[in-house]
């Protein structure tokens, strides 16, 4: 198993590279033009409507990932791509480039980790949620830290990291012995029961072409209530990319 990396930089490994490389590149007016599981199969940059611009961002991220480069390297690529295309984007260059880099690289890492954990699920049937410290931690994510839940529990379908913008939470697999040792050390006599999901209505896409109200589990940012690895490995669970018929046909 690949060692979990808790730093801001995402170390490449084959499963993560495969996940990202297989994405189809699509133009978009906003990040919510495609939704949740669809992001495991398509690459978009909010507001990047030209194919050449989207492809340049995709290729820069793919190259940085394959070569194990850092965010600082992508930041240079970002500035060069923006100048080349004369792209006007929301937010400062530093903020926007970091959001693009971290979200894509973390989700690729998380999807790759999921694929690894599924392969050894019979030997390591429990998964433990791990919250990694950030300057302003989400209280719900802190509350989930250390939970040991069966790998097959439906809770993981909506709560598998990344669970929000900038979220650095992770999940680690445990053998039966490791899990029992951990819950007994906490004074428990078995695995945790998955927390009850409290749904709330949120508005998304207000700056894009498809504003709407969606239901989101409390503690998870809109658009992140899905398991990126499961969506990748089980494409039949992913809603079709409606509205992109002509683009998909051309691809």
C-alpha positions as CSV (number, residue, x, y, z in Angstrom):
1,X,0.0,0.0,0.0
2,X,1.2,3.5,-0.8
3,X,2.0,5.5,2.3
4,X,-0.6,8.2,3.1
5,X,0.8,11.7,2.4
6,X,-0.4,14.4,4.7
7,X,1.4,17.3,3.2
8,X,0.0,19.8,0.7
9,X,1.9,18.2,-2.1
10,X,0.5,15.0,-3.6
11,X,3.0,12.2,-4.3
12,X,2.2,10.4,-7.6
13,X,1.4,6.8,-7.8
14,X,0.1,4.7,-10.7
15,X,-3.6,4.5,-9.6
16,X,-3.8,8.3,-9.2
17,X,-2.1,8.9,-12.5
18,X,-4.5,6.5,-14.2
19,X,-7.5,8.2,-12.6
20,X,-6.5,11.6,-13.9
21,X,-5.3,10.6,-17.3
22,X,-8.5,8.9,-18.2
23,X,-10.6,12.0,-17.8
24,X,-12.3,13.7,-20.7
25,X,-11.7,17.4,-21.1
26,X,-14.7,19.6,-21.2
27,X,-15.4,23.4,-21.5
28,X,-17.5,24.9,-18.7
29,X,-19.0,28.2,-17.6
30,X,-18.8,27.0,-14.0
31,X,-17.5,24.2,-11.8
32,X,-21.1,23.0,-11.2
33,X,-21.8,22.5,-14.9
34,X,-21.0,18.9,-14.1
35,X,-21.8,17.5,-10.7
36,X,-20.1,15.3,-8.1
37,X,-19.5,11.8,-9.5
38,X,-19.2,13.3,-13.0
39,X,-15.9,14.9,-11.9
40,X,-14.3,11.5,-11.7
41,X,-14.7,11.1,-15.5
42,X,-14.4,14.7,-16.8
43,X,-12.0,17.5,-16.3
44,X,-13.2,21.1,-16.2
45,X,-11.9,24.4,-15.0
46,X,-14.6,26.8,-14.0
47,X,-15.0,29.6,-16.6
48,X,-12.6,27.9,-19.1
49,X,-14.8,27.7,-22.2
50,X,-12.1,27.2,-24.9
51,X,-10.9,23.6,-25.6
52,X,-7.3,24.8,-26.1
53,X,-7.3,26.5,-22.6
54,X,-8.8,23.4,-20.9
55,X,-6.3,21.1,-22.6
56,X,-3.4,23.3,-21.6
57,X,-4.5,23.1,-17.9
58,X,-5.1,19.4,-18.1
59,X,-1.7,18.7,-19.7
60,X,0.1,20.9,-17.2
61,X,-1.5,19.0,-14.3
62,X,-0.9,15.6,-15.9
63,X,2.8,16.4,-16.4
64,X,3.2,17.7,-12.9
65,X,1.5,14.7,-11.5
66,X,3.5,12.1,-13.5
67,X,6.8,13.9,-12.8
68,X,6.1,14.3,-9.1
69,X,6.4,18.1,-9.2
70,X,5.0,20.5,-6.7
71,X,2.3,23.2,-6.6
72,X,5.0,25.8,-7.2
73,X,5.8,24.2,-10.5
74,X,2.1,24.2,-11.5
75,X,1.9,27.9,-10.5
76,X,4.5,28.8,-13.1
77,X,2.5,26.8,-15.7
78,X,-0.7,28.5,-14.6
79,X,0.7,32.0,-15.1
80,X,2.1,31.0,-18.5
81,X,-1.2,29.5,-19.7
82,X,-3.2,32.5,-18.5
83,X,-0.9,34.8,-20.4
84,X,-1.0,32.6,-23.5
85,X,-4.8,32.6,-23.7
86,X,-5.5,36.0,-22.2
87,X,-7.8,34.3,-19.8
88,X,-9.7,36.4,-17.3
89,X,-10.4,34.4,-14.2
90,X,-12.1,34.9,-10.8
91,X,-9.9,35.4,-7.8
92,X,-6.2,36.1,-7.5
93,X,-3.7,34.0,-9.5
94,X,-2.3,32.4,-6.4
95,X,-5.7,31.4,-5.0
96,X,-7.1,30.2,-8.3
97,X,-4.1,28.1,-9.3
98,X,-4.0,26.5,-5.8
99,X,-7.7,25.5,-5.9
100,X,-7.2,23.9,-9.4
101,X,-4.1,22.1,-8.4
102,X,-5.1,20.9,-4.9
103,X,-8.6,19.8,-5.9
104,X,-7.5,17.8,-8.9
105,X,-4.4,16.2,-7.3
106,X,-6.1,15.4,-4.0
107,X,-9.1,13.8,-5.7
108,X,-6.8,11.8,-8.0
109,X,-4.9,10.7,-4.9
110,X,-8.1,9.8,-3.0
111,X,-9.4,7.8,-6.0
112,X,-6.2,5.9,-6.2
113,X,-6.2,5.1,-2.5
114,X,-9.7,3.9,-2.8
115,X,-8.8,1.5,-5.6
116,X,-5.9,0.2,-3.4
117,X,-8.1,-0.3,-0.4
118,X,-10.8,-2.1,-2.3
119,X,-8.3,-4.6,-3.6
120,X,-7.4,-5.6,0.0
121,X,-10.8,-5.2,1.5
122,X,-11.1,-8.9,2.4
123,X,-7.9,-8.6,4.5
124,X,-8.5,-5.1,5.7
125,X,-12.3,-4.8,6.1
126,X,-12.4,-1.7,8.2
127,X,-11.7,1.9,7.3
128,X,-10.7,4.7,9.7
129,X,-11.4,8.4,9.0
130,X,-8.4,10.6,9.7
131,X,-8.7,14.4,10.0
132,X,-5.5,16.3,9.2
133,X,-5.0,19.6,11.0
134,X,-5.6,22.8,9.1
135,X,-5.7,26.4,10.3
136,X,-9.5,26.5,10.4
137,X,-10.8,22.9,10.8
138,X,-14.3,21.9,10.1
139,X,-16.0,20.8,13.3
140,X,-17.8,17.9,11.6
141,X,-14.5,16.6,10.1
142,X,-12.9,16.8,13.6
143,X,-15.8,14.8,15.0
144,X,-15.3,12.1,12.4
145,X,-11.6,11.7,13.2
146,X,-10.8,8.2,14.4
147,X,-14.1,6.7,13.4
148,X,-13.7,3.0,12.5
149,X,-16.4,1.9,10.2
150,X,-16.9,-1.2,8.0
151,X,-15.5,-0.6,4.5
152,X,-18.9,-1.7,3.0
153,X,-20.9,0.9,5.0
154,X,-22.9,3.2,2.7
155,X,-21.6,6.2,4.7
156,X,-18.4,6.1,2.7
157,X,-20.4,6.8,-0.5
158,X,-21.0,10.4,0.6
159,X,-18.2,10.9,3.2
160,X,-15.0,9.7,1.4
161,X,-12.5,12.6,1.3
162,X,-12.1,15.1,-0.2
163,X,-15.1,16.4,1.7
164,X,-14.8,20.1,0.8
165,X,-12.5,22.8,-0.6
166,X,-9.1,22.5,0.9
167,X,-10.1,19.4,2.9
168,X,-7.0,17.3,3.8
169,X,-8.8,14.4,5.5
170,X,-7.9,10.9,4.6
171,X,-9.0,7.3,5.1
172,X,-6.8,4.4,6.1
173,X,-7.6,0.7,5.9
174,X,-7.3,-1.6,9.0
175,X,-7.1,-5.4,9.4
176,X,-9.4,-7.1,11.8
177,X,-6.7,-7.2,14.4
178,X,-5.7,-3.5,14.0
179,X,-9.3,-2.4,14.1
180,X,-10.0,-4.4,17.3
181,X,-6.9,-3.2,18.9
182,X,-7.8,0.4,18.1
183,X,-11.4,0.3,19.3
184,X,-10.5,-1.6,22.5
185,X,-7.9,1.1,23.2
186,X,-10.7,3.6,23.1
187,X,-12.9,1.6,25.5
188,X,-15.2,0.2,22.8
189,X,-16.3,-3.3,22.1
190,X,-16.7,-3.1,18.3
191,X,-16.6,-0.8,15.3
192,X,-18.3,2.6,15.2
193,X,-21.8,3.1,13.9
194,X,-21.8,5.5,11.0
195,X,-23.0,8.9,12.0
196,X,-26.5,9.7,10.9
197,X,-26.5,11.9,7.8
198,X,-28.2,15.3,8.2
199,X,-29.1,16.8,4.9
200,X,-29.5,20.5,4.1
201,X,-30.4,22.5,1.1
202,X,-27.7,24.6,-0.5
203,X,-27.6,26.9,-3.6
204,X,-24.9,26.1,-6.2
205,X,-23.9,27.5,-9.5
206,X,-25.1,31.0,-8.9
207,X,-22.3,32.4,-11.1
208,X,-22.6,29.8,-13.8
209,X,-25.2,28.7,-16.3
210,X,-27.1,26.3,-14.1
211,X,-27.9,27.7,-10.7
212,X,-30.0,25.3,-8.5
213,X,-30.7,24.0,-5.0
214,X,-29.1,20.7,-4.0
215,X,-29.2,18.6,-0.9
216,X,-25.8,18.2,0.9
217,X,-24.8,16.3,4.0
218,X,-24.1,18.7,6.8
219,X,-20.3,19.2,7.1
220,X,-19.6,18.5,3.4
221,X,-19.2,21.3,0.9
222,X,-21.7,21.2,-2.1
223,X,-20.3,19.1,-4.9
224,X,-18.2,16.8,-2.6
225,X,-20.8,14.4,-1.3
226,X,-19.5,11.5,-3.3
227,X,-16.7,8.9,-3.4
228,X,-14.3,9.8,-6.3
229,X,-12.8,6.3,-6.4
230,X,-16.2,4.5,-6.5
231,X,-17.4,6.8,-9.2
232,X,-14.3,6.1,-11.2
233,X,-14.4,2.3,-10.8
234,X,-18.2,2.0,-11.1
235,X,-19.2,4.3,-14.0
236,X,-22.7,2.9,-14.1
237,X,-23.4,4.8,-10.8
238,X,-22.5,8.1,-12.5
239,X,-25.3,10.3,-14.1
240,X,-24.7,10.9,-17.8
241,X,-23.0,14.1,-18.9
242,X,-26.1,15.8,-20.3
243,X,-25.7,19.0,-22.2
244,X,-22.3,17.8,-23.7
245,X,-23.7,15.6,-26.5
246,X,-21.9,17.5,-29.3
247,X,-18.7,17.8,-27.4
248,X,-18.7,14.1,-26.4
249,X,-19.4,13.1,-29.9
250,X,-16.5,15.1,-31.2
251,X,-14.2,13.6,-28.5
